[in-house]
Amino acid sequence: MAQYAAEGAAAAAPAVANPAPLGLSAFALTTFVLSASNAQFLLTGIPPVTGAIALGLAAFYGGVVQLIAGIQEFRRNNTFAATAFCSYGGFWLAVAFSLAPIFGGKNLVALASVGAASDAARAVGIFLLGWTIFTGLMLLGTLRSNLALIAVFFFLFLTFLALTIGWLSGLPITGSNSLTWVNIGGWLGIVTALLAWYTALAGILESGPAMFKLPTFPRS
């Protein structure tokens, strides 16, 4: 009887679609837009100014949508994905909250006029340093998954590392060493976004009938 009851409960439980492609897509697009600003890709302004275009994405797509994906991963008993999506969703919400004018965010370049630019830049650097450490830990958690996911977190780690060095070394303004590191972080972020999109597409194609599949190169 217990066996039949368990089978009936399992049959009654609603199936949860794989939320990973959604979370990866939200992460990829938000990362791509902000990284394009950091790399000055098709943009001529400095990152603290042009990066404001990503705040809407950070709040809603990169933030809220990733949180939803992470909560669904908890339902699927996937601890790693739940931790990753909820954490990076929180990261993007924190970015939007800290920098959006509606929440009191200020343009870091404007702080130079009151002599607070260096402290503000170091504060951003410390914030990014924490996320560099966290991403390094998450990278370790991918090592027995697949090469596509490993590549996403490896390049994300390098992205955070380059941005951390850039912001800790000063305000990224034209001609500064700090801007060079932020540009490097931007290009690494673009690579990260492309890899995340690839992994998301692989998951979408795997979830149903498709004309072709994309390999993710499983490790185990």
C-alpha positions as CSV (number, residue, x, y, z in Angstrom):
1,M,0.0,0.0,0.0
2,A,2.8,2.4,0.9
3,Q,4.4,1.8,-2.5
4,Y,1.1,2.6,-4.3
5,A,0.6,5.7,-2.2
6,A,4.2,6.9,-3.1
7,E,3.6,6.2,-6.8
8,G,0.3,8.1,-6.7
9,A,1.9,11.1,-5.0
10,A,4.7,11.2,-7.6
11,A,2.1,11.0,-10.4
12,A,0.1,13.8,-8.8
13,A,3.1,16.1,-8.4
14,P,3.3,18.6,-11.3
15,A,6.3,18.4,-13.5
16,V,8.7,21.3,-13.4
17,A,10.4,22.3,-16.7
18,N,14.1,22.8,-16.7
19,P,14.6,26.4,-15.6
20,A,18.3,26.5,-16.3
21,P,18.0,27.8,-19.9
22,L,15.9,30.7,-18.6
23,G,18.3,31.5,-15.8
24,L,21.3,31.3,-18.2
25,S,19.6,33.5,-20.8
26,A,18.8,36.2,-18.2
27,F,22.4,36.1,-16.9
28,A,23.8,36.1,-20.5
29,L,21.9,39.2,-21.8
30,T,22.4,41.3,-18.7
31,T,26.1,40.4,-18.6
32,F,26.5,41.1,-22.3
33,V,25.0,44.6,-22.1
34,L,27.0,45.7,-19.1
35,S,30.2,44.0,-20.5
36,A,29.8,45.9,-23.8
37,S,29.9,49.1,-21.7
38,N,32.9,47.9,-19.8
39,A,34.7,46.9,-23.0
40,Q,33.6,50.1,-24.7
41,F,32.3,47.9,-27.5
42,L,30.4,50.1,-29.9
43,L,30.4,52.7,-27.2
44,T,32.7,55.7,-26.7
45,G,31.7,56.8,-23.2
46,I,33.4,55.6,-20.1
47,P,31.9,52.5,-18.3
48,P,30.5,54.3,-15.2
49,V,28.3,56.4,-17.5
50,T,27.3,54.0,-20.3
51,G,26.8,51.1,-17.9
52,A,23.6,52.7,-16.7
53,I,21.8,51.2,-19.7
54,A,22.0,47.8,-18.0
55,L,20.2,48.8,-14.8
56,G,16.8,47.9,-16.1
57,L,18.0,44.5,-17.2
58,A,19.8,44.1,-13.9
59,A,16.7,44.7,-11.9
60,F,14.2,42.7,-13.9
61,Y,15.8,40.2,-16.3
62,G,19.1,39.5,-14.6
63,G,17.6,40.0,-11.1
64,V,14.0,38.9,-10.8
65,V,14.0,36.3,-13.6
66,Q,17.1,34.6,-12.3
67,L,15.6,34.5,-8.8
68,I,12.6,32.7,-10.3
69,A,14.8,30.3,-12.1
70,G,16.7,29.6,-8.9
71,I,13.6,28.9,-6.9
72,Q,12.4,26.5,-9.5
73,E,15.8,24.7,-9.3
74,F,15.2,24.3,-5.5
75,R,12.0,22.5,-6.5
76,R,14.0,20.2,-8.8
77,N,16.4,19.5,-5.9
78,N,19.4,21.0,-7.9
79,T,21.4,22.7,-5.1
80,F,24.2,24.0,-7.3
81,A,21.9,25.6,-9.9
82,A,19.6,27.0,-7.2
83,T,22.5,28.6,-5.4
84,A,24.0,30.0,-8.6
85,F,20.8,31.5,-10.0
86,C,19.5,33.0,-6.8
87,S,23.0,34.4,-5.9
88,Y,23.6,36.0,-9.3
89,G,20.0,37.2,-9.4
90,G,20.8,38.9,-6.1
91,F,24.0,40.3,-7.5
92,W,22.1,42.0,-10.4
93,L,19.5,43.3,-8.0
94,A,22.2,44.7,-5.8
95,V,23.8,46.4,-8.8
96,A,20.5,48.0,-9.8
97,F,19.7,49.1,-6.2
98,S,23.2,50.6,-5.7
99,L,23.5,52.5,-8.9
100,A,20.0,53.5,-10.0
101,P,19.1,57.1,-9.3
102,I,15.7,56.2,-7.9
103,F,17.5,54.4,-5.1
104,G,20.0,57.2,-4.5
105,G,22.8,55.9,-6.8
106,K,25.3,58.4,-8.0
107,N,27.5,58.6,-11.1
108,L,31.0,57.7,-9.9
109,V,32.5,60.2,-12.2
110,A,30.6,63.0,-10.6
111,L,32.1,62.0,-7.2
112,A,35.5,63.2,-8.5
113,S,34.3,66.8,-7.9
114,V,33.9,66.2,-4.2
115,G,37.1,64.2,-3.8
116,A,35.2,60.9,-3.1
117,A,35.9,59.1,-6.4
118,S,38.8,57.0,-5.1
119,D,36.9,55.7,-2.1
120,A,33.8,55.0,-4.3
121,A,36.0,53.1,-6.8
122,R,37.6,51.0,-4.0
123,A,34.2,50.3,-2.6
124,V,33.1,48.9,-5.9
125,G,36.3,46.9,-6.1
126,I,35.6,45.3,-2.7
127,F,32.1,44.5,-3.8
128,L,33.5,42.8,-6.9
129,L,36.2,41.0,-4.9
130,G,33.5,39.3,-2.9
131,W,31.8,38.1,-6.1
132,T,35.2,37.0,-7.5
133,I,35.7,34.7,-4.4
134,F,32.2,33.4,-4.6
135,T,32.5,32.7,-8.4
136,G,35.8,30.8,-7.7
137,L,33.9,28.6,-5.2
138,M,31.1,28.0,-7.8
139,L,33.7,27.1,-10.4
140,L,34.9,24.3,-8.2
141,G,31.4,23.1,-8.0
142,T,31.2,22.7,-11.8
143,L,34.2,20.5,-12.3
144,R,32.2,17.3,-12.5
145,S,29.4,18.7,-14.6
146,N,30.2,19.5,-18.3
147,L,32.8,21.6,-20.1
148,A,30.2,24.1,-21.3
149,L,29.2,25.0,-17.7
150,I,32.8,25.0,-16.6
151,A,33.7,27.4,-19.3
152,V,30.9,29.8,-18.3
153,F,32.1,29.9,-14.7
154,F,35.8,30.0,-15.6
155,F,35.4,33.1,-17.8
156,L,33.0,34.6,-15.3
157,F,35.7,34.2,-12.6
158,L,38.3,35.9,-14.9
159,T,35.7,38.7,-15.6
160,F,35.2,39.5,-12.0
161,L,38.9,39.2,-11.3
162,A,39.8,41.8,-14.0
163,L,37.0,44.1,-12.9
164,T,38.1,43.9,-9.3
165,I,41.7,44.8,-10.2
166,G,40.4,47.7,-12.3
167,W,38.2,49.2,-9.7
168,L,40.6,48.7,-6.8
169,S,43.3,50.5,-8.8
170,G,41.2,53.6,-9.2
171,L,38.3,55.3,-11.1
172,P,38.1,53.9,-14.7
173,I,38.5,57.1,-16.7
174,T,40.1,57.7,-20.1
175,G,43.8,57.0,-20.2
176,S,43.9,55.3,-16.8
177,N,45.4,51.9,-16.0
178,S,42.1,51.1,-14.2
179,L,40.2,51.6,-17.5
180,T,42.4,49.1,-19.2
181,W,41.5,46.4,-16.7
182,V,37.8,47.3,-16.8
183,N,38.0,47.0,-20.7
184,I,39.7,43.6,-20.3
185,G,36.9,42.5,-17.9
186,G,34.4,43.7,-20.4
187,W,35.7,41.6,-23.2
188,L,35.9,38.6,-20.9
189,G,32.3,39.3,-19.9
190,I,31.2,39.3,-23.5
191,V,32.9,35.8,-23.9
192,T,31.1,34.7,-20.7
193,A,27.7,35.9,-22.1
194,L,28.2,34.0,-25.4
195,L,29.1,30.8,-23.5
196,A,26.1,31.2,-21.3
197,W,23.8,31.7,-24.3
198,Y,25.4,28.6,-25.9
199,T,24.7,26.5,-22.8
200,A,21.1,27.9,-22.5
201,L,20.5,27.0,-26.2
202,A,21.9,23.5,-25.6
203,G,19.4,23.0,-22.7
204,I,16.5,24.3,-24.8
205,L,17.3,21.9,-27.7
206,E,17.7,19.0,-25.3
207,S,14.3,19.6,-23.7
208,G,12.3,18.7,-26.7
209,P,12.3,17.7,-30.4
210,A,14.8,19.6,-32.3
211,M,16.6,19.5,-35.7
212,F,19.9,19.3,-34.0
213,K,21.6,19.2,-30.6
214,L,24.5,21.2,-29.1
215,P,27.1,19.2,-27.2
216,T,28.0,20.3,-23.7
217,F,30.7,17.6,-23.2
218,P,29.7,16.0,-19.9
219,R,32.5,15.2,-17.5
220,S,30.8,12.3,-15.7
